[in-house]
């Protein structure tokens, strides 16, 4: 659990983890130099429950470096992120662990997914299948860290989260997904709080960064998809962005037009 100025929410988040019916856990909190009572509240939990370990960073690291910092203290087989303003249901950890244990080759799993029309969860996808599911199917790599469970050995093997602002999780799933099988899991395990202090509220501001990450992994030599599939995805993406530009012009939505143009420019040499 990474934390920065979350005094309004962190107690509920920590309580949700400690109420888990799966008790073989350690709750690691890394405070990123909060200026409010976040650290004090977390330390209060540590005094009452030996499963809680609280660390204060020497300096402010920001989101993804702090996630790596938290993981560096972990001793368990799996990593499960629950942000300081989010919530995990009491049955959440046991479900996640049990589903991962059914697929020992998997490097990670993602939950909170819409029902798959062909088969029930959980099921495992190979790297090629995972990329196809994301780029040619209902989507997969857009999930936040709250919806993930990661095998600690796989996390460390790929070097943790990249220091890419805003999209480090999206980048990480591409990187893990091209190397390890992934387990797809259902909804009803975690709860994502929506409030005005989140950067994701203004997600449109970094759509171009998402597009750049997408292009990077599609064009990589070790992309699990064949060249024909990659070409089809790129052409479809460009066509969609051109339609977005026209739709924005018709509706006189300047922000939509500007966003689509900036994203389309990323594909100018492809």
C-alpha positions in Angstrom: 0.0 0.0 0.0 1.6 3.2 -1.2 0.4 6.4 0.6 0.7 10.1 0.1 -1.7 12.5 1.9 -4.5 10.0 2.2 -5.6 10.6 5.8 -9.2 10.6 4.8 -9.1 7.1 3.3 -6.1 5.1 4.6 -7.8 3.7 7.7 -10.6 2.2 5.7 -8.1 0.8 3.1 -6.0 -0.8 5.8 -9.0 -2.2 7.7 -10.2 -3.9 4.5 -6.9 -5.7 4.1 -6.6 -6.8 7.7 -10.2 -8.1 7.6 -9.3 -10.6 4.9 -10.3 -14.2 5.5 -6.8 -15.0 4.1 -4.5 -14.3 7.0 -1.1 -15.4 5.7 -0.3 -11.8 4.7 1.9 -8.8 5.5 0.6 -5.3 5.0 3.4 -3.1 3.9 2.7 0.6 3.8 5.3 3.0 2.3 4.5 6.6 3.1 5.8 9.0 0.5 6.5 11.9 2.9 2.9 12.8 3.6 2.3 16.3 5.1 -1.0 15.2 6.8 -1.8 12.4 9.3 -1.4 9.5 6.9 1.8 8.2 8.5 0.5 8.6 12.0 -2.6 6.6 11.2 -0.6 3.8 9.5 1.7 3.6 12.5 -1.3 3.3 14.8 -2.3 0.1 12.9 1.2 -1.2 13.1 1.2 -0.9 16.9 -2.0 -3.0 17.1 -1.3 -5.6 14.4 2.1 -7.3 13.9 1.2 -8.0 10.2 1.5 -4.3 9.5 4.9 -2.9 8.5 5.2 0.9 7.9 8.1 2.6 6.1 8.7 6.3 5.6 10.6 7.1 2.4 13.7 9.3 2.7 12.3 11.5 0.0 9.2 11.8 -2.1 9.4 9.1 -4.9 6.0 9.6 -6.6 3.7 6.8 -7.7 5.5 4.0 -9.5 8.9 4.3 -7.8 7.0 4.1 -4.5 5.2 1.0 -5.7 8.7 -0.5 -6.4 9.8 0.6 -2.9 6.9 -1.1 -1.3 7.6 -4.3 -3.2 11.2 -4.2 -2.2 10.1 -4.9 1.4 7.9 -7.8 0.5 8.7 -11.4 1.6 5.7 -13.2 0.2 5.1 -15.3 -2.9 2.6 -12.8 -4.3 2.3 -9.0 -4.5 -1.1 -7.4 -4.1 -1.5 -3.7 -4.4 -4.4 -2.0 -2.5 -4.0 1.8 -2.7 -4.5 3.9 0.4 -7.9 5.2 -1.0 -9.2 1.8 -2.2 -10.7 -1.3 -0.7 -10.5 -5.1 -1.0 -13.4 -7.3 0.0 -12.8 -9.9 2.8 -12.8 -12.8 0.4 -10.6 -11.0 -2.1 -7.1 -12.2 -1.2 -8.1 -15.8 -0.8 -9.8 -15.8 -4.2 -6.8 -14.2 -5.9 -4.3 -16.5 -4.3 -6.4 -19.6 -5.0 -6.9 -18.7 -8.6 -3.1 -18.0 -9.1 -2.2 -21.3 -7.5 -4.3 -23.1 -10.1 -1.9 -21.8 -12.8 1.7 -22.2 -11.6 3.2 -20.9 -14.8 1.4 -17.6 -14.7 3.4 -14.5 -13.8 0.4 -12.3 -12.9 -3.3 -12.0 -12.9 -5.8 -9.3 -13.5 -9.3 -9.1 -12.1 -12.4 -6.8 -12.3 -12.9 -7.9 -15.9 -16.1 -8.0 -17.8 -17.6 -11.5 -18.3 -16.0 -13.4 -21.1 -18.6 -14.7 -23.5 -16.8 -17.9 -24.3 -15.7 -19.3 -20.9 -15.9 -18.6 -17.1 -13.1 -17.2 -15.0 -10.4 -17.9 -14.1 -8.5 -19.0 -17.2 -5.0 -18.6 -18.4 -3.8 -16.9 -21.6 -0.4 -17.3 -23.2 1.5 -14.1 -24.1 0.2 -14.2 -27.7 -3.4 -14.9 -26.5 -3.1 -12.1 -23.9 -1.9 -9.5 -26.5 -4.7 -10.6 -28.9 -7.3 -10.4 -26.0 -6.1 -6.8 -25.3 -5.6 -5.4 -28.9 -8.2 -7.4 -30.8 -10.7 -8.3 -28.1 -12.4 -6.7 -25.1 -9.2 -5.2 -23.6 -7.0 -6.3 -20.7 -3.9 -4.1 -20.0 -6.0 -1.0 -19.0 -6.5 -2.3 -15.5 -5.1 -0.5 -12.5 -2.7 -2.0 -10.0 -5.6 -2.6 -7.6 -6.9 -5.2 -10.1 -3.6 -7.1 -10.2 -1.9 -9.9 -8.3 1.7 -10.5 -9.3 4.1 -13.3 -8.6 6.9 -11.7 -6.7 9.6 -13.6 -8.7 8.1 -12.4 -12.0 7.9 -8.8 -10.7 11.6 -8.8 -9.8 12.6 -10.6 -12.9 11.2 -7.8 -15.1 12.5 -5.0 -12.9 9.3 -3.8 -11.4 7.4 -0.7 -12.6 9.1 1.6 -15.1 9.4 5.2 -14.1 6.8 6.3 -16.6 4.4 8.9 -15.2 0.7 8.0 -15.4 1.0 4.8 -17.4 3.5 2.7 -15.5 0.9 0.0 -14.8 -0.2 -0.1 -18.5 3.4 -0.4 -19.5 4.1 -3.1 -16.9 1.2 -5.4 -18.1 2.6 -5.2 -21.6 6.1 -6.2 -20.3 4.9 -9.0 -18.0 2.4 -10.1 -20.6 4.9 -10.7 -23.4 7.0 -12.9 -21.0 4.6 -14.8 -18.8 1.1 -16.3 -19.0 -1.6 -14.3 -17.3 -4.7 -15.4 -15.4 -8.0 -13.6 -16.1 -10.3 -13.2 -13.1 -13.8 -11.9 -12.4 -15.2 -8.8 -10.7 -16.3 -8.5 -7.1 -12.8 -8.8 -5.5 -11.8 -5.1 -5.1 -13.5 -1.7 -5.0 -12.0 1.4 -6.6 -12.8 4.7 -4.9 -13.5 7.7 -7.2 -12.8 11.1 -5.8 -11.6 14.5 -7.0 -8.0 14.1 -5.8 -7.0 11.4 -8.3 -4.9 12.1 -11.3 -6.9 9.6 -13.3 -9.9 11.9 -13.2 -8.2 13.8 -16.0 -7.1 10.8 -17.9 -7.6 12.5 -21.3 -4.4 14.5 -20.6 -2.2 11.5 -21.0 -3.9 9.5 -23.8 -1.0 10.2 -26.0 1.4 8.6 -23.5 -0.8 5.5 -23.6 -0.6 5.5 -27.4 3.2 5.7 -27.3 3.4 2.7 -25.0 1.1 0.7 -27.1 3.1 1.5 -30.3 6.4 0.6 -28.5 5.3 -2.9 -27.6 3.5 -3.6 -30.9 6.6 -2.8 -32.8 9.0 -4.6 -30.5 10.9 -7.5 -32.0 9.6 -9.8 -29.2 6.0 -8.8 -29.6 4.0 -12.0 -29.2 1.7 -11.1 -32.2 2.7 -11.9 -35.8 3.3 -9.0 -38.2 0.0 -9.3 -40.0 -1.9 -8.9 -36.7 0.2 -5.9 -35.7 -0.4 -4.3 -39.0 -4.1 -4.8 -38.8 -4.2 -3.3 -35.2 -2.2 -0.2 -36.3 -4.4 0.4 -39.3 -7.5 0.1 -37.2 -6.1 2.4 -34.6 -5.4 5.1 -37.1 -8.8 4.8 -38.7 -10.4 5.1 -35.3 -8.5 8.3 -34.5 -9.4 9.8 -37.8 -13.0 9.1 -37.1 -12.6 10.8 -33.7 -11.2 13.9 -35.3 -14.2 14.1 -37.7 -16.7 13.4 -34.9 -15.1 16.1 -32.7 -15.2 18.6 -35.5 -18.9 17.9 -36.2 -19.8 18.2 -32.5 -17.4 21.3 -32.2 -15.5 19.5 -29.4 -12.1 21.1 -29.6 -10.6 19.0 -26.8 -11.6 15.7 -28.5 -10.1 16.9 -31.8 -6.9 18.0 -30.2 -6.6 14.8 -28.3 -7.1 12.6 -31.4 -4.7 14.6 -33.5 -1.9 14.4 -30.9 -2.5 10.6 -30.6 -2.6 10.2 -34.4 0.8 12.0 -34.8 2.4 9.1 -32.9 1.7 6.9 -35.9 2.9 9.2 -38.6 5.9 7.1 -39.5 4.1 3.7 -39.1 
